[in-house]
Amino acid sequence: MNNPVANGSKLEQADAIVAEPLETLGAVDFRFIELMFFAYRQFTADADAILAAYGFGRAHHRILHFVNRSPGISIAEILDLLKITKQSLSRVLRQLIDEGFVAQLPGEEDRRQRRLYPTPKGRELTLELSRQQARRLDAAIVKIGPEGAGAVAHFLALLGGSEPPARTWLETRVWNEGPLA
């Protein structure tokens, strides 16, 4: 690799630079961090391409996913589950409602409460996105086998399911359906 300081570039004028990369197993073990970066990129790639055709992004995907997994979810519940602000939800949700992917209805007991439901169009898009992601997951799980799949599920639950809204979701909507492998 070229040393920018030795090449007489403007970098030699900087007070201090670091020209050596961080070691993979130095002060931090970068292996899992980089594996997560690349895995997430692959996991989202197919869905991103489909979403782009609609002018949507990952925020739209997350909302569609959870509205489809829990029809009638309240605005407050989705804010808590996704850990997003009302402002960030508002723009994305408005687009999903305006384009007919999600319906917003008042609560049956409290008419001030807003409940979100998928439309048939929203259900079909969610299934299309999920099929692509499931295809990638299934291909990887087949290669590691059922024993490994349980370990991966446990690892992911430990990584992302420790705070109350996520833990409650996993306990009531994922783990009660049986083993993942």
C-alpha positions in Angstrom: 0.0 0.0 0.0 1.3 3.5 -0.8 2.3 5.7 2.1 0.6 9.0 1.5 3.1 10.8 3.7 6.1 9.6 1.7 4.3 10.5 -1.6 4.4 14.2 -0.7 0.6 14.5 -0.6 -1.4 17.1 1.4 -1.7 14.4 4.1 1.9 15.0 5.2 0.8 18.4 6.3 -1.7 17.0 8.8 -0.8 17.0 12.4 -1.3 13.3 12.7 -2.5 10.5 10.5 -2.6 6.8 10.9 -1.6 4.9 7.8 -1.9 1.3 9.2 -5.2 -0.5 9.2 -6.7 -1.8 12.4 -5.8 -5.4 13.0 -8.5 -8.0 12.6 -7.7 -9.4 16.1 -6.2 -6.4 17.7 -7.8 -4.2 20.4 -11.2 -5.3 19.0 -12.2 -8.5 17.2 -13.5 -7.2 13.9 -14.6 -10.6 12.4 -18.2 -10.6 13.6 -18.6 -6.9 13.0 -17.6 -7.3 9.4 -19.6 -10.5 9.0 -22.7 -8.6 10.2 -22.0 -5.8 7.8 -21.8 -8.1 4.8 -24.7 -10.4 6.0 -27.0 -7.4 6.4 -26.0 -6.1 3.0 -27.0 -9.4 1.4 -30.1 -9.8 3.6 -31.4 -6.4 2.5 -30.2 -6.4 -1.1 -33.1 -8.1 -2.8 -35.7 -6.3 -0.7 -34.1 -3.0 -1.4 -34.3 -3.5 -5.1 -38.0 -4.3 -4.9 -38.7 -1.4 -2.5 -36.8 1.0 -4.8 -39.3 0.2 -7.6 -42.0 1.7 -5.4 -40.0 4.6 -4.2 -39.8 3.0 -0.8 -36.9 2.3 1.6 -36.1 0.2 4.6 -38.3 2.2 6.9 -41.3 1.3 4.7 -40.2 -2.3 4.8 -40.0 -2.4 8.6 -43.5 -0.8 9.0 -45.0 -3.1 6.4 -43.5 -6.1 8.1 -44.8 -5.4 11.6 -48.2 -4.2 10.4 -48.6 -7.4 8.5 -47.3 -9.5 11.5 -49.7 -7.7 13.9 -52.7 -6.3 12.1 -54.3 -3.6 14.3 -51.0 -2.6 15.9 -51.3 0.9 17.4 -49.2 3.8 16.4 -47.8 3.8 20.0 -46.9 0.1 19.8 -45.1 0.4 16.5 -43.2 3.5 17.7 -42.1 1.5 20.8 -41.2 -1.6 18.9 -39.2 0.1 16.2 -37.7 2.7 18.5 -38.4 5.5 16.1 -39.9 9.0 16.5 -43.4 10.0 15.5 -41.8 12.4 13.0 -39.9 9.6 11.3 -42.9 7.3 11.3 -45.3 10.0 10.0 -43.7 10.6 6.6 -43.2 6.9 5.8 -46.7 5.9 7.1 -48.4 8.7 5.2 -46.8 7.4 2.0 -47.9 3.8 2.7 -51.4 4.9 3.5 -51.7 7.3 0.5 -50.5 4.6 -1.9 -52.9 2.0 -0.5 -50.5 -0.4 1.3 -51.7 0.3 4.9 -55.0 1.4 6.3 -55.3 3.5 9.5 -58.5 3.1 11.5 -59.6 4.4 14.9 -59.5 2.0 17.8 -62.7 0.1 18.7 -62.6 1.0 22.4 -60.7 4.3 22.2 -61.6 6.2 19.0 -58.6 8.5 19.5 -56.3 5.5 19.1 -55.0 4.9 15.6 -54.6 1.2 14.5 -52.7 0.1 11.4 -53.8 -2.7 9.1 -52.3 -4.1 5.9 -54.3 -3.9 2.8 -54.2 -6.8 0.3 -51.7 -4.7 -1.7 -49.6 -4.2 1.5 -49.9 -7.9 2.3 -48.7 -9.0 -1.2 -45.7 -6.6 -1.1 -44.7 -7.8 2.4 -44.8 -11.4 1.2 -42.8 -10.6 -1.9 -40.1 -8.9 0.2 -40.1 -11.7 2.8 -39.9 -14.5 0.2 -36.6 -13.0 -1.0 -35.2 -12.7 2.4 -36.4 -16.2 3.4 -34.8 -17.6 0.3 -31.4 -16.3 1.5 -31.9 -17.4 5.1 -33.1 -20.9 4.1 -30.1 -21.4 1.8 -27.7 -20.6 4.6 -29.6 -22.6 7.2 -29.6 -25.7 5.0 -25.8 -25.4 4.8 -25.4 -25.3 8.6 -28.0 -27.9 9.5 -30.7 -27.9 12.2 -28.2 -27.9 15.1 -26.5 -24.8 13.8 -29.8 -23.1 13.0 -30.7 -23.2 16.7 -27.4 -21.6 17.7 -27.9 -18.9 15.1 -31.4 -18.1 16.4 -30.1 -18.0 19.9 -27.3 -15.7 18.9 -29.6 -13.3 17.1 -32.1 -13.3 20.0 -29.2 -12.4 22.4 -28.0 -9.7 20.0 -31.3 -8.0 19.2 -33.9 -9.2 21.7 -32.8 -7.9 25.0 -34.9 -4.8 25.4 -38.5 -5.2 26.5 -40.5 -4.5 23.3 -38.3 -6.8 21.2 -38.2 -9.5 23.9 -42.0 -9.4 24.3 -42.4 -9.6 20.5 -40.1 -12.6 20.2 -41.7 -14.3 23.2 -45.2 -13.9 21.9 -44.8 -14.0 18.1 -41.7 -16.1 17.4 -40.8 -18.5 20.2 -44.4 -19.6 20.9 -44.5 -20.9 17.3 -41.9 -23.6 18.0 -38.3 -24.0 17.2 -36.8 -22.1 14.3 -34.8 -25.1 12.9 
